[in-house]
Amino acid sequence: MLNRQEKQEALEILNYQIRSCESCSLSSTRKHALTGEGNIEARIMFVALSPGVKEDLDNRMFIGPSGQVFNKLLIAAGIERELVFMTNLVKCMLPNNRKPKMSEIELCSQFLDEEISLIQPEVIVPLGTYSAQKVLQKYHIDLLEPQGNNTKVEFGKLLILKGQKIYPLYHPASLLYNPSYEAETIEKYKQLKPFL
């Protein structure tokens, strides 16, 4: 197990690799490859899909419209943003908010795996279907059931897989489109507080 200084040094090396990555075409359309940020001793790690326009411009996690919702959810749940670690499945902004290609997910997932290994959170909170699918696949479980052309993920249910707690939640952006789920979403975020 790494001490804090060793963990910070390893994370800096990983972040350099992320920022300099040119493994796919997203490297030509991004301004920044966004590295994770937050408390490196965090017990809770949030995994979003990818940076938005504002995040790409400013090189910071969750500062755009979704970030405003995310902050509101954390405050309502009594969780300080400074106590958690946040990262993305895909490290570069997806042009026109398009869906990620499987090749992009696969290339970036090596970085996510390393972040999880370094941070060693008690609970991983994938935000949205793509992040949930990848994290669940990492721990060799597939809770995704084909429903016509859609994929259903069971959000808000704590799983313990190979000793790792995983708590998939809807992405905060979903509340921008359907604010009627805010109260329910806040209750699900409140379930995270004991992990602090």
Disulfide bonds with the S-S distance in Angstrom:
none
